[in-house]
Amino acid sequence: MRMRKKPNLPQRMARCANVLVTDPETYRGQWLARVEGYDKLALELGCGRGRFTVETAKQSPDTLLVAVERVGDAMIIGMERAMREETHNIRFVQADALRLGEFFAPGELDRLYINFCDPWPRKGHAKRRLTHENFLKSYAPLLAPGGEIHFKTDNDALFEFSLEEFPKAGFTVSDVTRDLHQNGPTGVMTDYELKFTAQGVSINRCVAKILV
């Protein structure tokens, strides 16, 4: 995702301190103890502008949703949205997906959302895809028994690639659809998903469950 640099980003981040976790390593294995009042822990990779993040949190009041985003200029929009709408069960972390094992203990996550990640279309870049077998194997230990990955993308080639990668990493795949909104809006959409759907772009979706 390419975003314009925001010169006032540090000040805006500071105003959203209540939903920002700057030391996620200290929360490892203790998220539900450190942020009390929730029974489940979910993670969203690449939250972007945060529409999906906030709406999903509202629909899951028993779940603490941690949104990890590498690009601060995008994440701040989601943070401000969460603050504005007083959505208390969200925490934001600015970090790379490669560091998830530093932030979450084995079996700590109940669900992982991956929405519209970079498809890295060149064959030589396959290992950079967030649904590559190597990434999936790094997520698997962090999920509780029966934990799920919910994956959406508008990129057909990435979707077919991902359907092959999930079983390699020990996941079973279900709820496979290549046109999620064919019969009308389904579930919570991201900002980009709304735009794609309005343009007639088909959305692919599946659920991958970790085998026990």
N, CA, C and O of each residue as an XYZ file, in Angstrom:
848
protein
N       0.846     -1.187      0.000
C       0.000      0.000      0.000
C       0.881      1.236      0.000
O       1.805      1.354      0.805
N       0.586      2.164     -0.917
C       1.328      3.408     -0.973
C       0.462      4.528     -0.421
O      -0.651      4.760     -0.894
N       0.976      5.209      0.568
C       0.240      6.295      1.203
C       1.106      7.541      1.204
O       2.330      7.461      1.298
N       0.456      8.698      1.097
C       1.182      9.944      1.234
C       1.711     10.073      2.664
O       1.013      9.762      3.629
N       2.942     10.533      2.779
C       3.511     10.748      4.097
C       2.770     11.879      4.807
O       2.506     12.930      4.224
N       2.445     11.644      6.057
C       1.713     12.637      6.834
C       2.689     13.342      7.777
O       3.190     12.723      8.716
N       2.960     14.611      7.545
C       3.954     15.313      8.366
C       3.593     15.383      9.837
O       4.476     15.520     10.683
N       2.312     15.291     10.156
C       1.882     15.367     11.555
C       1.596     13.995     12.152
O       0.869     13.877     13.138
N       2.174     12.956     11.545
C       1.890     11.586     12.005
C       2.234     11.363     13.483
O       1.408     10.790     14.193
N       3.398     11.777     13.989
C       3.705     11.524     15.406
C       2.681     12.149     16.356
O       2.319     11.544     17.364
N       2.226     13.335     16.040
C       1.232     13.994     16.888
C      -0.105     13.255     16.863
O      -0.763     13.102     17.893
N      -0.491     12.808     15.689
C      -1.753     12.067     15.556
C      -1.656     10.719     16.273
O      -2.617     10.284     16.908
N      -0.500     10.058     16.173
C      -0.285      8.803     16.888
C      -0.412      9.020     18.391
O      -1.027      8.218     19.093
N       0.165     10.092     18.869
C       0.135     10.387     20.300
C      -1.293     10.576     20.798
O      -1.619     10.175     21.915
N      -2.134     11.178     19.985
C      -3.529     11.389     20.381
C      -4.322     10.079     20.411
O      -5.409     10.016     20.986
N      -3.772      9.049     19.792
C      -4.450      7.742     19.766
C      -3.753      6.728     20.674
O      -3.867      5.520     20.470
N      -3.042      7.224     21.660
C      -2.237      6.353     22.523
C      -3.054      5.264     23.203
O      -2.514      4.203     23.517
N      -4.331      5.498     23.434
C      -5.163      4.517     24.132
C      -5.347      3.223     23.345
O      -5.625      2.176     23.930
N      -5.194      3.287     22.021
C      -5.390      2.082     21.211
C      -4.095      1.600     20.562
O      -4.109      0.636     19.797
N      -2.994      2.251     20.854
C      -1.704      1.891     20.266
C      -0.837      1.151     21.276
O      -0.671      1.602     22.409
N      -0.289      0.018     20.863
C       0.634     -0.747     21.703
C       2.027     -0.606     21.106
O       2.290     -1.106     20.013
N       2.907      0.063     21.810
C       4.258      0.304     21.314
C       5.266     -0.739     21.791
O       6.391     -0.797     21.295
N       4.855     -1.562     22.753
C       5.742     -2.601     23.282
C       5.052     -3.962     23.242
O       4.905     -4.598     24.286
N       4.622     -4.428     22.060
C       3.842     -5.672     21.979
C       4.579     -6.900     22.487
O       3.951     -7.896     22.849
N       5.915     -6.838     22.517
C       6.676     -7.982     23.034
C       6.312     -8.281     24.487
O       6.331     -9.439     24.905
N       5.982     -7.248     25.254
C       5.658     -7.444     26.666
C       4.258     -8.014     26.864
O       3.909     -8.447     27.962
N       3.463     -8.014     25.808
C       2.108     -8.557     25.881
C       2.074    -10.041     25.503
O       1.041    -10.690     25.668
N       3.155    -10.573     25.013
C       3.193    -11.944     24.512
C       2.708    -12.928     25.579
O       3.271    -13.004     26.671
N       1.664    -13.673     25.248
C       1.080    -14.633     26.173
C       0.195    -14.026     27.232
O      -0.331    -14.742     28.084
N       0.013    -12.682     27.196
C      -0.739    -11.997     28.249
C      -1.767    -11.001     27.711
O      -2.278    -10.173     28.465
N      -2.072    -11.075     26.425
C      -2.964    -10.073     25.854
C      -4.292     -9.983     26.597
O      -4.736     -8.887     26.938
N      -4.922    -11.112     26.847
C      -6.242    -11.092     27.493
C      -6.150    -10.761     28.982
O      -7.143    -10.379     29.601
N      -4.966    -10.908     29.547
C      -4.765    -10.506     30.941
C      -4.464     -9.015     31.033
O      -4.899     -8.339     31.965
N      -3.712     -8.508     30.051
C      -3.341     -7.094     30.062
C      -4.507     -6.200     29.642
O      -4.657     -5.087     30.147
N      -5.318     -6.686     28.727
C      -6.502     -5.933     28.278
C      -7.717     -6.744     28.717
O      -8.176     -7.625     27.990
N      -8.227     -6.452     29.882
C      -9.251     -7.294     30.508
C     -10.639     -7.084     29.900
O     -10.947     -6.047     29.312
N     -11.466     -8.134     30.075
C     -12.862     -8.041     29.671
C     -13.210     -8.794     28.407
O     -14.330     -8.684     27.908
N     -12.258     -9.565     27.877
C     -12.504    -10.261     26.615
C     -12.148    -11.738     26.749
O     -11.260    -12.115     27.514
N     -12.860    -12.563     25.987
C     -12.671    -14.012     26.071
C     -11.818    -14.574     24.942
O     -11.234    -15.649     25.083
N     -11.741    -13.858     23.822
C     -11.035    -14.356     22.650
C     -10.056    -13.298     22.145
O     -10.191    -12.105     22.417
N      -9.063    -13.789     21.397
C      -8.056    -12.891     20.825
C      -7.966    -13.140     19.324
O      -7.746    -14.270     18.888
N      -8.136    -12.086     18.538
C      -8.037    -12.182     17.084
C      -6.974    -11.217     16.591
O      -6.664    -10.224     17.249
N      -6.423    -11.519     15.431
C      -5.380    -10.707     14.823
C      -5.762    -10.393     13.386
O      -6.224    -11.266     12.651
N      -5.568     -9.142     12.990
C      -5.734     -8.757     11.589
C      -4.386     -8.305     11.052
O      -3.742     -7.424     11.622
N      -3.966     -8.913      9.954
C      -2.706     -8.541      9.322
C      -2.974     -7.532      8.217
O      -3.754     -7.798      7.303
N      -2.331     -6.378      8.301
C      -2.512     -5.372      7.277
C      -3.870     -4.705      7.345
O      -4.691     -4.869      6.441
N      -4.112     -3.960      8.401
C      -5.448     -3.397      8.638
C      -5.759     -2.196      7.760
O      -6.920     -1.805      7.645
N      -4.744     -1.600      7.136
C      -5.002     -0.456      6.262
C      -5.708      0.669      6.991
O      -5.281      1.086      8.068
N      -6.799      1.164      6.397
C      -7.524      2.306      6.945
C      -8.480      1.935      8.082
O      -9.083      2.816      8.694
N      -8.620      0.637      8.368
C      -9.314      0.223      9.580
C     -10.818      0.075      9.533
O     -11.440     -0.139     10.574
N     -11.429      0.182      8.359
C     -12.893      0.012      8.323
C     -13.281     -1.383      8.778
O     -14.157     -1.546      9.627
N     -12.619     -2.401      8.206
C     -12.896     -3.782      8.590
C     -12.594     -3.988     10.065
O     -13.350     -4.655     10.772
N     -11.504     -3.422     10.524
C     -11.074     -3.570     11.912
C     -12.154     -3.108     12.882
O     -12.550     -3.842     13.787
N     -12.617     -1.894     12.681
C     -13.589     -1.305     13.604
C     -14.926     -2.020     13.539
O     -15.518     -2.324     14.575
N     -15.410     -2.292     12.328
C     -16.717     -2.939     12.202
C     -16.694     -4.370     12.733
O     -17.667     -4.823     13.335
N     -15.597     -5.079     12.515
C     -15.473     -6.442     13.039
C     -15.436     -6.431     14.559
O     -16.062     -7.275     15.200
N     -14.716     -5.495     15.137
C     -14.646     -5.388     16.597
C     -16.020     -5.099     17.184
O     -16.378     -5.649     18.225
N     -16.786     -4.248     16.531
C     -18.131     -3.931     17.012
C     -19.027     -5.170     17.019
O     -19.859     -5.339     17.911
N     -18.852     -6.025     16.028
C     -19.685     -7.221     15.927
C     -19.204     -8.351     16.832
O     -19.890     -9.364     16.978
N     -18.033     -8.185     17.439
C     -17.464     -9.239     18.297
C     -17.047     -8.640     19.640
O     -15.854     -8.569     19.936
N     -17.999     -8.215     20.444
C     -17.666     -7.523     21.694
C     -16.941     -8.386     22.712
O     -16.378     -7.858     23.670
N     -16.942     -9.714     22.528
C     -16.228    -10.596     23.447
C     -14.786    -10.850     23.019
O     -14.054    -11.587     23.679
N     -14.381    -10.226     21.896
C     -13.069    -10.486     21.304
C     -12.190     -9.247     21.314
O     -12.642     -8.158     20.961
N     -10.943     -9.409     21.716
C      -9.945     -8.359     21.578
C      -9.296     -8.538     20.215
O      -8.743     -9.597     19.920
N      -9.362     -7.509     19.387
C      -8.819     -7.573     18.036
C      -7.538     -6.738     17.967
O      -7.554     -5.532     18.213
N      -6.442     -7.396     17.631
C      -5.164     -6.714     17.473
C      -4.913     -6.536     15.980
O      -4.894     -7.509     15.226
N      -4.722     -5.298     15.559
C      -4.487     -4.986     14.152
C      -3.013     -4.641     13.953
O      -2.506     -3.682     14.535
N      -2.345     -5.419     13.138
C      -0.927     -5.198     12.859
C      -0.792     -4.621     11.452
O      -1.260     -5.213     10.479
N      -0.157     -3.475     11.359
C       0.012     -2.788     10.076
C       1.423     -2.213     10.004
O       1.888     -1.571     10.946
N       2.089     -2.444      8.900
C       3.465     -1.971      8.739
C       3.522     -0.477      8.433
O       4.471      0.205      8.819
N       2.499      0.031      7.735
C       2.510      1.417      7.249
C       1.749      2.323      8.219
O       0.521      2.278      8.290
N       2.479      3.130      8.951
C       1.857      4.009      9.938
C       0.924      5.028      9.332
O      -0.077      5.393      9.947
N       1.238      5.504      8.114
C       0.392      6.502      7.466
C      -0.978      5.942      7.109
O      -1.937      6.702      6.966
N      -1.083      4.637      6.965
C      -2.383      4.001      6.752
C      -3.043      3.682      8.090
O      -4.233      3.929      8.283
N      -2.255      3.134      9.005
C      -2.794      2.686     10.286
C      -3.419      3.811     11.087
O      -4.399      3.590     11.797
N      -2.869      5.020     10.987
C      -3.382      6.125     11.784
C      -4.846      6.415     11.454
O      -5.602      6.855     12.320
N      -5.243      6.173     10.221
C      -6.636      6.413      9.837
C      -7.553      5.446     10.575
O      -8.628      5.826     11.040
N      -7.114      4.182     10.678
C      -7.884      3.207     11.437
C      -7.892      3.507     12.922
O      -8.909      3.323     13.591
N      -6.775      3.963     13.436
C      -6.691      4.305     14.853
C      -7.643      5.445     15.190
O      -8.354      5.402     16.194
N      -7.646      6.450     14.350
C      -8.538      7.588     14.590
C     -10.004      7.182     14.454
O     -10.868      7.712     15.153
N     -10.271      6.261     13.572
C     -11.642      5.765     13.427
C     -12.068      5.025     14.689
O     -13.187      5.207     15.168
N     -11.188      4.196     15.226
C     -11.491      3.458     16.455
C     -11.718      4.401     17.624
O     -12.618      4.184     18.435
N     -10.907      5.447     17.714
C     -11.067      6.439     18.787
C     -12.376      7.207     18.615
O     -13.115      7.416     19.576
N     -12.647      7.616     17.400
C     -13.847      8.406     17.127
C     -15.124      7.629     17.427
O     -16.098      8.184     17.936
N     -15.105      6.339     17.105
C     -16.292      5.503     17.303
C     -16.271      4.767     18.644
O     -17.129      3.929     18.919
N     -15.279      5.095     19.470
C     -15.174      4.557     20.824
C     -15.248      3.024     20.831
O     -16.001      2.415     21.591
N     -14.450      2.446     19.970
C     -14.369      0.983     19.883
C     -13.228      0.534     20.784
O     -12.057      0.675     20.428
N     -13.563      0.000     21.935
C     -12.562     -0.243     22.984
C     -11.823     -1.574     22.843
O     -10.769     -1.752     23.453
N     -12.343     -2.498     22.065
C     -11.732     -3.828     21.987
C     -10.788     -3.967     20.786
O     -10.742     -5.017     20.145
N     -10.039     -2.900     20.488
C      -9.040     -2.915     19.422
C      -7.721     -2.371     19.963
O      -7.695     -1.408     20.729
N      -6.623     -3.010     19.546
C      -5.304     -2.470     19.784
C      -4.527     -2.529     18.467
O      -4.631     -3.502     17.719
N      -3.756     -1.490     18.193
C      -2.980     -1.395     16.963
C      -1.495     -1.563     17.260
O      -0.988     -1.088     18.277
N      -0.817     -2.247     16.353
C       0.623     -2.464     16.458
C       1.244     -2.159     15.104
O       0.820     -2.715     14.090
N       2.241     -1.285     15.075
C       2.945     -1.010     13.832
C       4.156     -1.924     13.759
O       5.140     -1.731     14.472
N       4.068     -2.926     12.884
C       5.139     -3.919     12.797
C       4.978     -4.740     11.529
O       3.964     -4.654     10.837
N       5.978     -5.521     11.244
C       5.987     -6.410     10.088
C       5.470     -7.791     10.496
O       5.646     -8.217     11.638
N       4.834     -8.480      9.557
C       4.279     -9.806      9.835
C       5.351    -10.820     10.239
O       5.041    -11.821     10.885
N       6.575    -10.577      9.874
C       7.655    -11.499     10.228
C       7.896    -11.560     11.733
O       8.547    -12.484     12.221
N       7.379    -10.588     12.466
C       7.663    -10.507     13.902
C       6.530    -11.035     14.785
O       6.583    -10.871     16.004
N       5.531    -11.651     14.212
C       4.364    -12.063     14.999
C       4.735    -12.988     16.150
O       4.139    -12.910     17.225
N       5.696    -13.847     15.939
C       6.111    -14.768     16.997
C       6.682    -14.065     18.214
O       6.729    -14.638     19.303
N       7.120    -12.814     18.032
C       7.623    -12.022     19.156
C       6.483    -11.433     19.978
O       6.663    -11.089     21.146
N       5.315    -11.319     19.366
C       4.192    -10.632     19.999
C       3.132    -11.573     20.568
O       2.394    -11.197     21.479
N       3.054    -12.796     20.035
C       2.000    -13.727     20.441
C       2.605    -15.081     20.801
O       3.508    -15.575     20.127
N       2.092    -15.662     21.870
C       2.577    -16.958     22.339
C       1.871    -18.090     21.594
O       0.808    -17.875     21.011
N       2.449    -19.292     21.606
C       1.796    -20.427     20.966
C       0.379    -20.636     21.499
O       0.154    -20.629     22.709
N      -0.562    -20.819     20.591
C      -1.950    -21.085     20.958
C      -2.726    -19.894     21.466
O      -3.836    -20.059     21.973
N      -2.180    -18.698     21.347
C      -2.824    -17.521     21.939
C      -3.935    -16.943     21.073
O      -4.852    -16.305     21.589
N      -3.863    -17.159     19.765
C      -4.828    -16.553     18.846
C      -5.982    -17.498     18.513
O      -5.777    -18.691     18.289
N      -7.171    -16.958     18.485
C      -8.338    -17.736     18.066
C      -8.631    -17.573     16.575
O      -9.183    -18.475     15.944
N      -8.263    -16.427     16.019
C      -8.565    -16.172     14.608
C      -7.569    -15.182     14.037
O      -7.069    -14.295     14.730
N      -7.296    -15.359     12.749
C      -6.410    -14.462     12.017
C      -7.104    -14.029     10.731
O      -7.594    -14.861      9.967
N      -7.139    -12.718     10.501
C      -7.725    -12.162      9.282
C      -6.610    -11.667      8.368
O      -5.719    -10.935      8.799
N      -6.669    -12.078      7.091
C      -5.757    -11.567      6.067
C      -6.626    -11.063      4.920
O      -7.231    -11.856      4.198
N      -6.684     -9.760      4.757
C      -7.560     -9.153      3.754
C      -6.752     -8.370      2.724
O      -6.051     -7.418      3.068
N      -6.852     -8.773      1.468
C      -6.302     -8.010      0.351
C      -4.824     -7.666      0.533
O      -4.405     -6.520      0.373
N      -4.058     -8.686      0.868
C      -2.619     -8.491      1.017
C      -1.965     -8.327     -0.360
O      -2.555     -8.664     -1.386
N      -0.749     -7.807     -0.360
C       0.000     -7.618     -1.595
C       0.156     -8.971     -2.299
O       0.663     -9.914     -1.690
N      -0.264     -9.093     -3.565
C      -0.178    -10.392     -4.251
C       1.227    -10.774     -4.701
O       1.464    -11.931     -5.048
N       2.162     -9.830     -4.704
C       3.507    -10.110     -5.181
C       3.451    -11.019     -6.410
O       3.823    -12.189     -6.327
N       2.992    -10.498     -7.540
C       2.685    -11.340     -8.702
C       3.877    -12.030     -9.358
O       3.698    -13.064    -10.002
N       5.080    -11.495     -9.217
C       6.223    -12.154     -9.850
C       6.519    -13.485     -9.167
O       6.500    -13.587     -7.941
N       6.790    -14.491     -9.976
C       7.058    -15.831     -9.448
C       8.209    -15.821     -8.456
O       8.181    -16.541     -7.458
N       9.216    -15.009     -8.727
C      10.375    -14.954     -7.847
C      10.092    -14.320     -6.503
O      10.910    -14.407     -5.587
N       8.920    -13.672     -6.375
C       8.544    -13.017     -5.117
C       7.534    -13.835     -4.313
O       6.988    -13.337     -3.329
N       7.282    -15.065     -4.710
C       6.239    -15.880     -4.079
C       6.411    -15.983     -2.565
O       5.425    -15.991     -1.828
N       7.652    -16.061     -2.101
C       7.877    -16.231     -0.669
C       7.513    -14.991      0.142
O       7.464    -15.052      1.371
N       7.259    -13.874     -0.525
C       6.852    -12.659      0.170
C       5.341    -12.611      0.425
O       4.860    -11.791      1.207
N       4.611    -13.491     -0.241
C       3.155    -13.495     -0.081
C       2.784    -13.972      1.320
O       3.339    -14.953      1.816
N       1.848    -13.276      1.952
C       1.473    -13.609      3.325
C       0.794    -14.962      3.455
O       0.609    -15.465      4.564
N       0.420    -15.557      2.317
C      -0.169    -16.896      2.349
C       0.785    -17.943      1.780
O       0.364    -19.049      1.441
N       2.054    -17.601      1.677
C       3.052    -18.606      1.297
C       3.180    -19.621      2.428
O       2.963    -19.289      3.594
N       3.526    -20.836      2.088
C       3.656    -21.904      3.080
C       4.523    -21.496      4.270
O       4.199    -21.827      5.410
N       5.607    -20.789      4.019
C       6.506    -20.402      5.110
C       5.819    -19.474      6.108
O       5.966    -19.642      7.318
N       5.067    -18.494      5.598
C       4.320    -17.605      6.483
C       3.253    -18.394      7.236
O       3.098    -18.244      8.448
N       2.518    -19.237      6.509
C       1.441    -19.999      7.140
C       1.971    -20.882      8.268
O       1.322    -21.030      9.303
N       3.134    -21.458      8.068
C       3.728    -22.294      9.116
C       4.168    -21.473     10.320
O       4.276    -21.998     11.428
N       4.422    -20.189     10.106
C       4.757    -19.331     11.250
C       3.505    -18.901     12.012
O       3.567    -18.653     13.216
N       2.360    -18.812     11.312
C       1.107    -18.466     11.991
C       0.552    -19.656     12.771
O       0.005    -19.496     13.862
N       0.701    -20.848     12.198
C       0.037    -22.046     12.744
C       0.265    -22.254     14.234
O      -0.707    -22.509     14.946
N       1.501    -22.161     14.757
C       1.702    -22.396     16.192
C       1.028    -21.353     17.081
O       0.761    -21.612     18.254
N       0.757    -20.187     16.527
C       0.163    -19.109     17.320
C      -1.347    -19.290     17.493
O      -1.958    -18.662     18.358
N      -1.940    -20.148     16.667
C      -3.386    -20.370     16.712
C      -3.745    -21.456     17.724
O      -3.047    -22.461     17.857
N      -4.838    -21.230     18.427
C      -5.362    -22.245     19.342
C      -5.885    -23.427     18.539
O      -6.156    -23.272     17.348
N      -6.037    -24.612     19.148
C      -6.620    -25.740     18.422
C      -7.949    -25.351     17.784
O      -8.831    -24.805     18.445
N      -8.078    -25.635     16.512
C      -9.287    -25.258     15.794
C      -9.303    -23.811     15.348
O     -10.300    -23.346     14.796
N      -8.194    -23.076     15.581
C      -8.121    -21.675     15.170
C      -8.218    -21.525     13.664
O      -7.885    -22.445     12.917
N      -8.674    -20.369     13.224
C      -8.974    -20.169     11.808
C      -8.246    -18.970     11.219
O      -7.966    -17.988     11.907
N      -7.947    -19.074      9.923
C      -7.516    -17.937      9.128
C      -8.634    -17.611      8.150
O      -9.070    -18.480      7.394
N      -9.103    -16.364      8.156
C     -10.104    -15.897      7.211
C      -9.381    -15.040      6.169
O      -8.781    -14.018      6.501
N      -9.446    -15.464      4.923
C      -8.647    -14.849      3.870
C      -9.540    -14.328      2.748
O     -10.420    -15.033      2.255
N      -9.292    -13.063      2.352
C     -10.016    -12.467      1.225
C      -9.031    -11.773      0.292
O      -8.051    -11.176      0.737
N      -9.303    -11.860     -1.010
C      -8.489    -11.179     -2.002
C      -9.279    -11.006     -3.287
O     -10.161    -11.805     -3.600
N      -8.956     -9.957     -4.025
C      -9.545     -9.765     -5.352
C      -8.645    -10.359     -6.428
O      -9.016    -10.381     -7.601
N      -7.461    -10.842     -6.041
C      -6.494    -11.361     -6.997
C      -6.688    -12.867     -7.187
O      -6.396    -13.656     -6.288
N      -7.176    -13.253     -8.345
C      -7.498    -14.666     -8.590
C      -6.267    -15.557     -8.515
O      -6.325    -16.649     -7.950
N      -5.157    -15.102     -9.078
C      -3.942    -15.920     -9.065
C      -3.446    -16.146     -7.642
O      -3.015    -17.247     -7.301
N      -3.505    -15.111     -6.813
C      -3.097    -15.258     -5.409
C      -4.024    -16.224     -4.685
O      -3.572    -17.024     -3.866
N      -5.304    -16.154     -4.979
C      -6.261    -17.030     -4.308
C      -5.984    -18.495     -4.641
O      -5.952    -19.340     -3.746
N      -5.783    -18.799     -5.927
C      -5.509    -20.186     -6.315
C      -4.197    -20.661     -5.705
O      -4.093    -21.805     -5.262
N      -3.206    -19.794     -5.683
C      -1.928    -20.118     -5.040
C      -2.141    -20.440     -3.561
O      -1.590    -21.411     -3.042
N      -2.943    -19.620     -2.894
C      -3.171    -19.784     -1.453
C      -3.906    -21.079     -1.147
O      -3.608    -21.744     -0.155
N      -4.864    -21.440     -1.990
C      -5.599    -22.687     -1.777
C      -4.670    -23.897     -1.812
O      -4.948    -24.913     -1.174
N      -3.575    -23.793     -2.552
C      -2.594    -24.876     -2.598
C      -1.651    -24.825     -1.397
O      -1.167    -25.859     -0.935
N      -1.397    -23.628     -0.899
C      -0.435    -23.464      0.197
C      -0.999    -23.865      1.557
O      -0.276    -24.425      2.380
N      -2.278    -23.588      1.805
C      -2.860    -23.881      3.119
C      -2.669    -25.340      3.548
O      -2.208    -25.576      4.665
N      -3.003    -26.329      2.710
C      -2.817    -27.718      3.138
C      -1.355    -28.070      3.427
O      -1.075    -28.891      4.300
N      -0.436    -27.458      2.704
C       0.987    -27.722      2.936
C       1.406    -27.336      4.351
O       2.329    -27.915      4.924
N       0.707    -26.344      4.900
C       1.059    -25.830      6.228
C       0.190    -26.418      7.332
O       0.266    -25.971      8.477
N      -0.641    -27.423      7.007
C      -1.422    -28.102      8.034
C      -2.813    -27.551      8.258
O      -3.389    -27.738      9.329
N      -3.364    -26.870      7.253
C      -4.707    -26.317      7.368
C      -5.685    -27.050      6.453
O      -5.320    -27.505      5.368
N      -6.932    -27.157      6.908
C      -8.006    -27.595      6.025
C      -8.761    -26.354      5.562
O      -8.903    -25.382      6.304
N      -9.236    -26.404      4.334
C      -9.860    -25.222      3.738
C     -11.349    -25.464      3.525
O     -11.757    -26.526      3.055
N     -12.160    -24.458      3.878
C     -13.605    -24.552      3.696
C     -14.155    -23.194      3.284
O     -13.412    -22.218      3.183
N     -15.450    -23.140      3.051
C     -16.138    -21.888      2.711
C     -15.454    -21.165      1.551
O     -15.282    -19.946      1.578
N     -15.069    -21.932      0.540
C     -14.382    -21.347     -0.610
C     -15.396    -20.715     -1.561
O     -16.334    -21.376     -2.008
N     -15.205    -19.448     -1.863
C     -16.046    -18.772     -2.845
C     -15.185    -17.841     -3.685
O     -14.243    -17.223     -3.187
N     -15.517    -17.751     -4.948
C     -14.794    -16.867     -5.862
C     -15.620    -15.647     -6.244
O     -15.214    -14.862     -7.101
N     -16.768    -15.487     -5.618
C     -17.596    -14.291     -5.841
C     -18.433    -14.065     -4.595
O     -19.638    -14.319     -4.582
N     -17.782    -13.587     -3.558
C     -18.379    -13.502     -2.223
C     -19.673    -12.706     -2.202
O     -20.618    -13.082     -1.508
N     -19.728    -11.623     -2.946
C     -20.879    -10.724     -2.880
C     -21.822    -10.874     -4.083
O     -22.545     -9.944     -4.440
N     -21.800    -12.040     -4.686
C     -22.618    -12.288     -5.877
C     -24.104    -12.040     -5.617
O     -24.814    -11.520     -6.478
N     -24.561    -12.412     -4.437
C     -25.982    -12.266     -4.100
C     -26.231    -11.130     -3.110
O     -27.234    -11.125     -2.398
N     -25.320    -10.184     -3.074
C     -25.463     -9.056     -2.156
C     -24.330     -9.025     -1.153
O     -23.632    -10.025     -0.984
N     -24.131     -7.895     -0.482
C     -23.034     -7.751      0.483
C     -23.060     -8.826      1.560
O     -24.106     -9.124      2.137
N     -21.894     -9.400      1.820
C     -21.762    -10.460      2.811
C     -20.645    -10.122      3.785
O     -19.501     -9.921      3.378
N     -20.974    -10.060      5.068
C     -19.960     -9.806      6.079
C     -19.446     -8.379      6.061
O     -19.970     -7.517      5.355
N     -18.415     -8.151      6.849
C     -17.814     -6.817      6.952
C     -16.830     -6.614      5.799
O     -16.000     -7.482      5.531
N     -16.920     -5.492      5.131
C     -16.025     -5.193      4.011
C     -14.945     -4.193      4.419
O     -15.149     -3.358      5.300
N     -13.799     -4.298      3.763
C     -12.763     -3.294      3.893
C     -13.118     -2.106      2.998
O     -14.037     -2.190      2.183
N     -12.390     -1.008      3.150
C     -12.605      0.150      2.280
C     -12.374     -0.221      0.818
O     -13.152      0.162     -0.055
N     -11.309     -0.963      0.559
C     -11.003     -1.352     -0.804
C     -12.024     -2.338     -1.349
O     -12.361     -2.302     -2.532
N     -12.507     -3.204     -0.499
C     -13.518     -4.182     -0.921
C     -14.790     -3.488     -1.383
O     -15.403     -3.894     -2.370
N     -15.182     -2.448     -0.672
C     -16.352     -1.668     -1.086
C     -16.144     -1.099     -2.476
O     -17.047     -1.148     -3.312
N     -14.952     -0.554     -2.732
C     -14.647      0.030     -4.029
C     -14.625     -1.040     -5.111
O     -15.207     -0.861     -6.181
N     -13.954     -2.153     -4.833
C     -13.870     -3.227     -5.819
C     -15.253     -3.751     -6.185
O     -15.570     -3.944     -7.358
N     -16.073     -3.976     -5.157
C     -17.407     -4.542     -5.388
C     -18.265     -3.580     -6.207
O     -19.017     -4.008     -7.083
N     -18.155     -2.294     -5.928
C     -18.905     -1.294     -6.692
C     -18.482     -1.287     -8.161
O     -19.274     -0.937     -9.036
N     -17.240     -1.673     -8.428
C     -16.720     -1.720     -9.791
C     -16.998     -3.056    -10.474
O     -16.625     -3.257    -11.629
N     -17.652     -3.961     -9.759
C     -17.978     -5.262    -10.327
C     -16.875     -6.291    -10.218
O     -16.924     -7.323    -10.887
N     -15.880     -6.028     -9.388
C     -14.776     -6.974     -9.192
C     -15.211     -8.086     -8.243
O     -15.776     -7.813     -7.184
N     -14.952     -9.322     -8.613
C     -15.317    -10.459     -7.762
C     -14.311    -10.615     -6.626
O     -13.108    -10.428     -6.811
N     -14.825    -10.958     -5.453
C     -13.988    -11.135     -4.268
C     -13.897    -12.618     -3.921
O     -14.914    -13.301     -3.795
N     -12.677    -13.100     -3.770
C     -12.438    -14.487     -3.353
C     -12.326    -14.551     -1.831
O     -11.776    -13.652     -1.194
N     -12.857    -15.630     -1.267
C     -12.762    -15.800      0.184
C     -12.692    -17.277      0.542
O     -13.275    -18.120     -0.140
N     -11.971    -17.584      1.621
C     -11.973    -18.940      2.172
C     -11.636    -18.870      3.645
O     -11.142    -17.857      4.141
N     -11.911    -19.968      4.339
C     -11.556    -20.128      5.750
C     -10.626    -21.322      5.847
O     -10.936    -22.396      5.332
N      -9.491    -21.143      6.505
C      -8.538    -22.229      6.720
C      -8.444    -22.517      8.206
O      -8.171    -21.624      9.008
N      -8.671    -23.769      8.563
C      -8.650    -24.165      9.980
C      -7.437    -25.030     10.243
O      -7.117    -25.939      9.477
N      -6.766    -24.726     11.349
C      -5.576    -25.488     11.702
C      -5.970    -26.887     12.171
O      -6.899    -27.051     12.962
N      -5.255    -27.883     11.677
C      -5.509    -29.248     12.098
C      -4.887    -29.487     13.464
O      -3.808    -28.972     13.755
N      -5.548    -30.251     14.290
C      -5.031    -30.544     15.642
C      -4.400    -31.925     15.649
O      -3.903    -32.371     16.683
